[in-house]
């Protein structure tokens, strides 16, 4: 086979042109941050705390500094400027000062001739600790006034408390309408992003006293904003260029070694590369918040939700990271895409001495989704309803009011999603032909099928798209149009992070469509152009896509302006310049080609830089939780079919089916990849993925002990994509990366419950829960 | 204290290559990436769990992170950089790009080597009698975090369906 050249049309919006970085990635030439190399560079390494909570009494770096090949050993006292940073609250020390607050917190950094020397030098740094009792239990951190405070300068361990009050779920007349009431407690373990490309970067000291950092990150400008004050440099002297990113999933939102590598480079006047190994990576980025949740739902005899009361505790670990925003999502989306008028949701984000938690795909909505979907199934079981029917009865639609008081603008086609899902074909019954199924547990299981039961489950999720609660996460694009070799070429320059999702492909597609050109190139992302915001919150198609589109429109206006001056006789008197569009390298009116772009532009270069802002949102009221806090909502639903060995507690996922509304398909190939990948991460959370901690200590920082789904764990995934356009969004699109991660998890757990009959209130599921009922909360 | 390095000679992608000053504790992965200028094999876990560093060592696919560089002295090594030839990308490489099997791409070099090994092993058979389970089993040692593997399977199917099957180099297994 050969890769067929696409035509201009299907290389634009709606087509699936191949990735511009695809060839480099299959030949091994694509330069990931960990592949960077420059003459004369040193290697950096980090000394990390072995304790979750301890006072630092003394740090002696003398022996390390004297080691041959070592060029610098730096501690907190060497941080040139501000000693702390953070995405929302700047409470995270660049290097620990007088106290360490989590297992793995950076204490000192070393630059040496090679990585091995740097790592051995770290071991020569003597740190004397006074070990303190860690705060590791969420309930105690939140509600026990006798609990130690993780941050002594704060009155308690609560990062954010956000209630959402709508109606009165305790009113007697409300309670009286409920035919059934279910109360359950749920727990979600700590999931890791487990991107494959380890944290890495190359800092190069510049002649102007600044630093050039090549880094794998999700948001160049917010890195720059946090780094500059700590390095005591003006932002323009901290220049960042995006290096190749080996996946992100939220784990690269917070800084890792950005300041460390820069400090070492500035101190040694040599380029410094830092690259974590897998173990260090587990300590080097924040994780998904573990959650402890208590849910009470009441429903009437028809299954309609009457009231809901919810308490959600989210473990933010030692430093705030994005916990505030994660709490906002969990609170505002706490009962999911269902109508209910009498609701109380109370969400807490907590400080503990567990590993810091922040962004991961789904961001606060994942944890709540597992609980509310489990509740829907529990209600359905009590009422003798089907899981699909209870969801259909309560589904939100356009115009529905959420517990925050926010009205859903534009389509919210959950009923249509469910209708499409139930019509998708089921796999053949066990032993009835079709795909040869492995037994649960794989070839190692000696079962002859006697304990194997099949189960089916459903899950639905709703995710906010773009940043919320009043945050203006705009994006900036610069677009150039010029003639080169007789052909028009569009260049797109943004600071948007390509992390694997295919944004580089999409930016070029938009330029091709908007400017009617075949050739569009996306320039490397750096801080020489305005912020693009983060590659997070499923927002880049919307925001950077919107910015590229807007900049292209400005370029087109300027092209038309040029044409009007240079070729005024192109149009008849009754024709309007504003009706002209650009297609196939020409100005076109209706089906009439007026002039080639090359004849209009000549040697001129037309350029426009534009910011794109989404509609304004509002903060949630701190007492009532009321407010139009979200930009857009996106929904997906999964059906999972599983085989469970109920005696051994082993699960084999036989098939999954997914339906998602994306508003408008911009690139089907990339989109399908997002839905498939998101489903896999949801499967991982349901069945295997957990960073296990004991008294704040991380027990399994390796891919030997932290399992992510392999190709054998993933079932065939059938997919239907719906396009209910959002009139407020560019091209009508809906952000798509996160929703499938939400709904995949509860669908699988529901299917396992269906097979084994256990409550299964804690994820990831473990064999002893399934076989013996152990560890259920 | 910097340890004195060793001289290491390998035949990499058909060419004789020599590196001096390779640390005695270096893995084959380290040697390829840091001393032979071939960063295509990837350092995702360096524990033999993810397969991103897979190369052929005398025709056998190995996790290069688990092979001491010195153990490979004199051996023939094929890396992802050796998959394309003068005529361009191999079928599998083309299929990975076309099928959308590449997202972040960090696992891709390892997958490509594993698929190449599968191609050698199933030579003479057709896609018709190669079922999905066999494909999945062959790739079970390679982790991918982005794709959920569906499009990887699509790419493998497309590549294996093609009548042109690569010839294993001398010494290849299977």
Contacts between the chains, C-beta under 8 A, distances in Angstrom:
chain1	res1	chain2	res2	distance
A	1	B	91	6.3
A	1	B	94	6.3
A	1	B	95	6.5
A	1	B	98	7.4
A	1	B	158	6.0
A	1	B	159	7.5
A	1	B	161	7.9
A	1	B	162	5.4
A	2	B	94	6.5
A	3	B	94	5.2
A	3	B	97	6.3
A	3	B	98	4.9
A	16	B	100	7.5
A	18	B	97	5.1
A	18	B	98	6.1
A	19	B	97	6.7
A	19	B	102	6.3
A	21	B	105	7.2
A	22	B	96	7.7
A	22	B	97	3.7
A	22	B	102	5.3
A	22	B	105	7.9
A	23	B	89	6.8
A	23	B	93	7.9
A	23	B	97	6.3
A	25	B	97	7.8
A	25	B	102	5.0
A	25	B	105	3.3
A	25	B	108	5.4
A	26	B	80	7.6
A	26	B	83	7.8
A	26	B	89	6.6
A	26	B	93	4.1
A	26	B	96	5.3
A	26	B	97	5.8
A	26	B	102	6.4
A	26	B	105	7.6
A	26	B	108	5.9
A	26	B	109	7.9
A	26	B	112	6.4
A	27	B	40	7.3
A	27	B	80	6.8
A	27	B	81	6.7
A	27	B	83	7.3
A	27	B	84	5.5
A	27	B	89	7.2
A	27	B	93	6.9
A	28	B	38	7.3
A	28	B	39	7.0
A	28	B	40	2.2
A	28	B	41	7.5
A	28	B	79	6.8
A	28	B	80	3.9
A	28	B	81	4.7
A	28	B	109	5.2
A	29	B	40	7.3
A	29	B	81	7.6
A	30	B	105	6.0
A	31	B	39	7.7
A	32	B	39	7.7
A	32	B	42	7.6
A	32	B	106	6.5
A	34	B	39	7.9
A	34	B	42	8.0
A	34	B	43	5.9
A	35	B	33	7.5
A	35	B	39	3.9
A	37	B	39	8.0
A	67	B	1	6.3
A	68	B	1	4.7
A	68	B	2	6.3
A	69	B	1	6.6
A	69	B	2	4.6
A	113	B	2	5.7
A	114	B	2	6.7
A	114	B	23	7.5
A	116	B	3	7.6
A	116	B	23	6.5
A	116	B	25	6.9
A	117	B	1	7.2
A	117	B	2	5.9
A	120	B	1	7.9
A	193	B	145	7.9
A	194	B	145	5.6
A	195	B	104	7.2
A	195	B	106	7.7
A	195	B	145	5.8
A	196	B	42	7.3
A	196	B	44	4.1
A	196	B	45	8.0
A	196	B	50	6.5
A	196	B	52	6.1
A	196	B	104	7.0
A	196	B	106	4.1
A	196	B	107	5.5
A	196	B	143	6.7
A	196	B	144	7.5
A	196	B	145	5.4
A	197	B	42	7.6
A	197	B	44	6.8
A	197	B	104	6.5
A	197	B	106	4.4
A	198	B	43	6.6
A	198	B	44	6.9
A	244	B	105	8.0
A	245	B	104	6.4
A	246	B	42	7.7
A	246	B	44	7.3
A	246	B	104	5.0
A	246	B	105	7.5
A	246	B	106	3.5
A	247	B	103	7.7
A	247	B	104	4.2
A	247	B	106	6.3
A	247	B	145	5.2
A	247	B	146	5.8
A	248	B	104	7.9
A	249	B	145	7.3
A	275	B	43	7.4
A	277	B	43	7.7
A	277	B	46	5.4
A	278	B	44	7.0
A	278	B	45	4.3
A	278	B	46	6.2
A	278	B	47	6.1
A	435	B	132	7.0
A	435	B	133	7.8
A	436	B	131	7.1
A	436	B	133	6.0
A	438	B	133	7.2
A	499	B	104	6.4
A	500	B	103	3.9
A	500	B	104	2.9
A	500	B	105	6.9
A	500	B	146	5.0
A	501	B	103	6.8
A	502	B	103	7.0
A	669	B	99	8.0
A	669	B	100	4.1
A	669	B	151	7.8
A	670	B	100	6.9
A	672	B	100	6.9
A	672	B	150	7.6
A	672	B	151	7.3
A	673	B	100	5.2
A	673	B	103	5.7
A	673	B	146	7.1
A	673	B	147	5.7
A	673	B	148	7.8
A	673	B	151	6.0
A	676	B	147	6.0
A	676	B	148	3.5
A	676	B	149	7.6
A	676	B	150	4.5
A	676	B	151	6.8
A	677	B	103	6.9
A	677	B	145	7.5
A	677	B	146	4.8
A	677	B	147	5.3
A	677	B	148	4.7
A	678	B	148	7.6
A	679	B	148	5.6
A	680	B	145	7.9
A	680	B	147	7.7
A	680	B	148	3.6
A	680	B	149	7.1
A	681	B	145	7.6
A	702	B	45	7.4
A	702	B	47	5.9
A	702	B	49	7.3
A	703	B	45	4.6
A	703	B	47	6.1
A	703	B	49	3.7
A	703	B	50	5.8
A	703	B	143	7.0
A	704	B	47	6.1
A	704	B	49	5.7
A	708	B	143	6.1
A	708	B	145	6.4
A	709	B	148	7.8
A	710	B	140	5.3
A	710	B	141	7.9
A	710	B	142	7.9
A	710	B	143	6.4
A	711	B	136	4.9
A	711	B	139	4.9
A	711	B	140	5.8
A	711	B	142	7.3
A	711	B	144	7.7
A	711	B	149	4.4
A	711	B	152	6.9
A	711	B	153	7.4
A	712	B	136	5.3
A	712	B	137	7.1
A	712	B	140	4.9
A	714	B	148	5.7
A	714	B	149	4.9
A	714	B	150	7.4
A	716	B	132	7.8
A	716	B	150	7.6
A	717	B	148	6.7
A	717	B	150	5.7
